[in-house]
Amino acid sequence: MKSECNDEEARRAYWSTQMDAAYAFMGKMLEYPVEECGESLVSLKEAVAAEGLAVEFSQSLIAGQDARLFYLRSGLIPDFLAVAREMNERGWMLKVEDGFRSREMQRHIALHETVLDLVLQKVIWETRGTIPDPVFLFQRLTCLIATYPKIGTHMSGSAIDISVLRASDHSEVGRGAPYLEMSELTPMESPFVNAEAARNREAISELMRHHGFIPYPQEFWHYSKGDAYAESLTASGRPARYGAVDFDSSTGRVSPILNPCEPLHSMNDIRRHIALALDRVKLRAEKIR
């Protein structure tokens, strides 16, 4: 029992440290310079079909209501196709879990009942049962689900979330947890995944880096290129060329989001949704009793 308690404390401490680091990073991203290049968004499905590559795309809905938009900036399409091609040559198949997100989609995610409940439960676990202050929960949401357009690189059309499958039987190449895990297993270099999962994470990241897609340290599935994350993490010294944009799907054209540093949710909304989430948590606890 003592070793289990120690392990639990180690996991809790690691999670807190990683979340604090993520929040500090997001603060840097709010300040990072962006010189929007205005490149259009291009359909990944159409690009893959034209090249005859084997790639899967998630069929799930975002926040249970929004169809996923599998688009990237036009300048990233050759690199994306090169990733897919190299994976096929290795006997793997890229599965794109997520691509571009509109501001509406990003808003829906953070305050969706399932997502908010998971974040709330994780924060209560992190704080050993303490009901979080709305400001603290908003900070943790910011780490896990971008709450400002400028730090949401999916909103820049420069990021993809991926899984990797074996081409032979479509089984997943194990990374220690499934896509959208929200735990101490989530950071790319988590010490709590087994050796095989760690090797797979590194092999996939090496392949992605080879084509310019930089891994985000706090999520083992997230890669981007040309945005604030990638430029900062590689210490390139260059401004990001891709910032948060609105997208006209009929033309593929983008327009920069005005005031990208304004939060997507008001604190009143956060407080109201926390209260609803707490009610749901209490109700579930009562049913268990």
C-alpha positions as CSV (number, residue, x, y, z in Angstrom):
1,M,0.0,0.0,0.0
2,K,2.8,2.4,0.8
3,S,4.4,1.9,-2.6
4,E,1.1,2.5,-4.3
5,C,0.7,5.8,-2.3
6,N,4.2,6.9,-3.3
7,D,3.4,6.1,-6.9
8,E,0.2,8.1,-6.7
9,E,2.1,11.0,-5.2
10,A,4.8,10.8,-7.9
11,R,2.1,10.9,-10.6
12,R,0.3,13.8,-9.0
13,A,3.5,15.8,-8.6
14,Y,4.6,15.1,-12.2
15,W,1.2,16.1,-13.5
16,S,1.2,19.4,-11.5
17,T,4.7,20.2,-12.7
18,Q,3.8,19.5,-16.4
19,M,0.6,21.6,-16.2
20,D,2.5,24.5,-14.6
21,A,5.1,24.2,-17.4
22,A,2.3,24.1,-20.0
23,Y,0.7,27.2,-18.6
24,A,4.0,29.1,-18.6
25,F,4.5,28.0,-22.3
26,M,1.0,29.3,-23.2
27,G,1.9,32.6,-21.7
28,K,4.9,32.8,-24.0
29,M,2.8,31.9,-26.9
30,L,0.5,34.8,-26.2
31,E,3.5,37.1,-26.6
32,Y,5.1,35.3,-29.6
33,P,5.3,37.4,-32.8
34,V,3.2,36.3,-35.7
35,E,3.6,37.5,-39.3
36,E,0.6,35.9,-40.9
37,C,1.4,34.8,-44.5
38,G,-2.2,34.4,-45.6
39,E,-1.8,30.9,-47.1
40,S,-5.0,29.1,-47.9
41,L,-6.2,25.9,-46.3
42,V,-6.2,22.7,-48.3
43,S,-8.1,19.5,-47.8
44,L,-5.9,16.7,-46.5
45,K,-8.4,14.1,-47.8
46,E,-8.2,15.4,-51.3
47,A,-4.4,15.7,-51.2
48,V,-4.1,12.1,-50.0
49,A,-6.5,10.8,-52.6
50,A,-4.6,12.6,-55.4
51,E,-1.3,10.9,-54.3
52,G,-2.9,7.5,-53.7
53,L,-1.5,7.2,-50.2
54,A,-3.0,5.1,-47.4
55,V,-4.1,7.4,-44.6
56,E,-7.0,7.2,-42.2
57,F,-9.1,10.0,-40.8
58,S,-11.0,10.0,-37.6
59,Q,-14.8,9.8,-38.0
60,S,-15.7,11.0,-34.5
61,L,-17.3,14.4,-33.9
62,I,-15.6,17.2,-32.0
63,A,-17.5,17.8,-28.7
64,G,-20.1,15.4,-30.0
65,Q,-21.4,17.9,-32.5
66,D,-18.9,19.3,-34.9
67,A,-17.5,17.4,-38.0
68,R,-13.8,17.5,-38.1
69,L,-12.1,19.7,-40.6
70,F,-9.1,17.9,-42.1
71,Y,-7.3,20.9,-43.5
72,L,-3.7,22.3,-43.3
73,R,-2.1,25.4,-44.8
74,S,-1.1,24.9,-48.4
75,G,2.6,25.3,-47.7
76,L,2.5,22.3,-45.3
77,I,0.8,19.9,-47.7
78,P,4.0,18.6,-49.4
79,D,5.5,17.9,-45.9
80,F,2.3,16.2,-44.8
81,L,2.3,14.0,-47.9
82,A,5.9,13.1,-47.3
83,V,5.1,12.0,-43.7
84,A,2.2,9.8,-45.0
85,R,4.4,8.3,-47.7
86,E,7.3,7.5,-45.3
87,M,4.9,5.9,-42.9
88,N,3.5,3.7,-45.7
89,E,7.1,2.7,-46.6
90,R,7.6,1.6,-43.0
91,G,4.5,-0.5,-43.0
92,W,2.6,2.1,-41.0
93,M,-0.4,4.2,-41.8
94,L,-1.0,7.7,-40.5
95,K,-4.3,8.3,-38.8
96,V,-5.2,12.0,-38.7
97,E,-7.3,12.6,-35.6
98,D,-7.8,16.3,-36.0
99,G,-6.8,19.2,-38.2
100,F,-8.0,22.8,-38.5
101,R,-10.6,24.0,-35.9
102,S,-12.8,27.1,-36.2
103,R,-13.2,29.3,-33.2
104,E,-16.7,27.9,-32.7
105,M,-15.3,24.4,-32.6
106,Q,-12.7,25.4,-30.1
107,R,-15.3,27.1,-27.9
108,H,-17.4,24.0,-28.0
109,I,-14.6,21.7,-26.9
110,A,-13.6,23.4,-23.6
111,L,-17.1,23.7,-22.3
112,H,-18.5,20.4,-23.6
113,E,-19.9,18.4,-20.7
114,T,-17.6,15.4,-21.1
115,V,-14.4,17.4,-21.6
116,L,-15.1,19.8,-18.7
117,D,-16.0,17.0,-16.4
118,L,-12.8,15.2,-17.2
119,V,-10.7,18.3,-16.6
120,L,-12.6,19.1,-13.3
121,Q,-12.1,15.5,-12.1
122,K,-8.4,15.7,-12.9
123,V,-8.0,19.0,-11.1
124,I,-9.8,17.6,-8.0
125,W,-7.5,14.7,-8.1
126,E,-4.5,17.0,-8.5
127,T,-5.5,19.1,-5.5
128,R,-6.4,16.0,-3.3
129,G,-10.2,16.6,-3.4
130,T,-10.3,20.4,-3.3
131,I,-13.0,22.1,-5.3
132,P,-11.0,24.4,-7.7
133,D,-11.3,28.1,-7.9
134,P,-12.7,29.1,-11.4
135,V,-9.5,30.9,-12.2
136,F,-7.4,27.9,-11.5
137,L,-9.6,25.6,-13.5
138,F,-9.5,28.1,-16.4
139,Q,-5.7,27.9,-16.2
140,R,-5.8,24.1,-16.4
141,L,-8.3,24.3,-19.3
142,T,-5.8,26.7,-21.0
143,C,-3.1,24.0,-20.7
144,L,-5.4,21.2,-22.0
145,I,-7.8,22.9,-24.4
146,A,-6.7,26.2,-25.9
147,T,-8.8,29.0,-24.5
148,Y,-7.4,31.8,-26.6
149,P,-7.3,31.8,-30.5
150,K,-3.6,32.8,-30.5
151,I,-2.4,29.7,-28.6
152,G,-4.7,27.3,-30.4
153,T,-2.5,26.1,-33.2
154,H,-5.3,24.0,-34.7
155,M,-7.0,27.4,-35.3
156,S,-3.9,28.4,-37.3
157,G,-4.2,25.4,-39.7
158,S,-0.7,24.5,-38.8
159,A,-1.2,21.5,-36.5
160,I,-2.4,17.9,-36.7
161,D,-3.2,15.4,-34.0
162,I,-2.2,11.9,-35.1
163,S,-2.3,8.2,-34.2
164,V,-0.3,5.6,-36.1
165,L,-1.6,2.2,-37.3
166,R,0.1,-0.9,-38.6
167,A,-0.8,-1.2,-42.3
168,S,-1.0,-5.0,-42.0
169,D,-3.9,-5.2,-39.7
170,H,-4.8,-1.5,-38.8
171,S,-3.8,-2.1,-35.1
172,E,-2.5,0.9,-33.3
173,V,1.2,1.4,-32.8
174,G,1.1,1.7,-29.0
175,R,2.2,5.0,-27.3
176,G,1.1,4.1,-23.8
177,A,-2.3,5.5,-24.0
178,P,-5.0,6.3,-26.6
179,Y,-5.5,9.6,-28.4
180,L,-6.9,12.3,-26.1
181,E,-5.6,10.6,-22.9
182,M,-5.8,13.2,-20.1
183,S,-3.4,12.0,-17.4
184,E,0.3,11.8,-16.4
185,L,0.7,9.6,-19.5
186,T,-0.1,12.5,-21.8
187,P,3.2,14.4,-21.9
188,M,5.5,13.2,-24.7
189,E,8.3,12.1,-22.4
190,S,6.1,10.8,-19.5
191,P,8.2,8.5,-17.3
192,F,5.0,6.5,-16.6
193,V,4.7,4.8,-20.0
194,N,6.5,1.5,-20.7
195,A,9.7,1.2,-22.7
196,E,8.1,0.1,-25.9
197,A,5.6,3.0,-25.8
198,A,8.5,5.4,-25.2
199,R,10.4,4.0,-28.2
200,N,7.3,4.3,-30.4
201,R,6.7,7.9,-29.4
202,E,10.3,8.8,-30.2
203,A,10.3,6.9,-33.5
204,I,7.1,8.7,-34.6
205,S,8.4,12.1,-33.5
206,E,11.7,11.5,-35.3
207,L,9.8,10.8,-38.5
208,M,7.6,13.9,-38.0
209,R,10.7,16.1,-37.2
210,H,12.4,14.9,-40.4
211,H,9.6,16.6,-42.3
212,G,9.5,19.7,-40.1
213,F,6.6,18.9,-37.8
214,I,7.6,19.7,-34.3
215,P,6.2,17.7,-31.3
216,Y,4.4,19.6,-28.6
217,P,6.0,18.3,-25.3
218,Q,2.7,18.1,-23.3
219,E,0.7,16.0,-25.8
220,F,2.1,12.9,-27.4
221,W,-0.2,13.2,-30.4
222,H,0.2,16.9,-31.4
223,Y,2.6,18.2,-34.1
224,S,2.8,21.5,-35.9
225,K,5.0,23.5,-38.3
226,G,5.4,27.2,-39.0
227,D,3.4,28.4,-36.0
228,A,4.4,29.9,-32.6
229,Y,4.8,26.5,-31.0
230,A,7.2,25.2,-33.6
231,E,9.2,28.3,-33.9
232,S,9.5,28.7,-30.1
233,L,10.3,25.0,-29.4
234,T,13.1,25.0,-32.1
235,A,14.4,28.4,-30.9
236,S,14.4,29.5,-34.6
237,G,14.3,33.2,-33.8
238,R,11.7,33.6,-36.6
239,P,8.2,34.9,-36.1
240,A,5.4,32.4,-36.7
241,R,4.0,32.6,-40.3
242,Y,0.8,30.9,-39.3
243,G,-1.6,32.5,-36.8
244,A,-5.2,32.0,-35.8
245,V,-7.6,32.5,-38.7
246,D,-11.2,32.3,-39.8
247,F,-11.7,30.0,-42.8
248,D,-14.1,30.2,-45.8
249,S,-14.5,26.6,-46.8
250,S,-16.1,27.6,-50.2
251,T,-12.8,29.3,-51.3
252,G,-10.2,27.9,-49.0
253,R,-9.2,31.5,-48.1
254,V,-8.3,32.6,-44.5
255,S,-8.5,35.9,-42.7
256,P,-6.6,36.6,-39.4
257,I,-8.8,36.6,-36.3
258,L,-9.0,40.0,-34.8
259,N,-7.9,40.2,-31.1
260,P,-6.5,36.7,-31.0
261,C,-5.5,37.2,-27.4
262,E,-9.0,37.6,-26.1
263,P,-10.3,34.4,-24.4
264,L,-12.8,32.3,-26.1
265,H,-14.9,32.0,-22.9
266,S,-15.9,34.6,-20.3
267,M,-15.1,33.9,-16.7
268,N,-18.9,34.0,-16.0
269,D,-19.3,31.1,-18.5
270,I,-16.5,29.2,-16.8
271,R,-18.1,29.7,-13.4
272,R,-21.5,28.6,-14.6
273,H,-20.2,25.5,-16.3
274,I,-18.1,24.6,-13.2
275,A,-21.2,24.7,-11.1
276,L,-23.0,22.4,-13.6
277,A,-20.0,20.0,-13.7
278,L,-19.9,19.8,-9.9
279,D,-23.6,19.0,-9.9
280,R,-22.9,16.1,-12.3
281,V,-20.0,14.9,-10.2
282,K,-22.1,14.9,-7.1
283,L,-25.0,13.1,-8.8
284,R,-22.7,10.4,-10.0
285,A,-21.2,10.0,-6.5
286,E,-24.7,9.6,-5.0
287,K,-25.6,7.0,-7.6
288,I,-22.5,5.0,-6.7
289,R,-23.5,5.1,-3.0
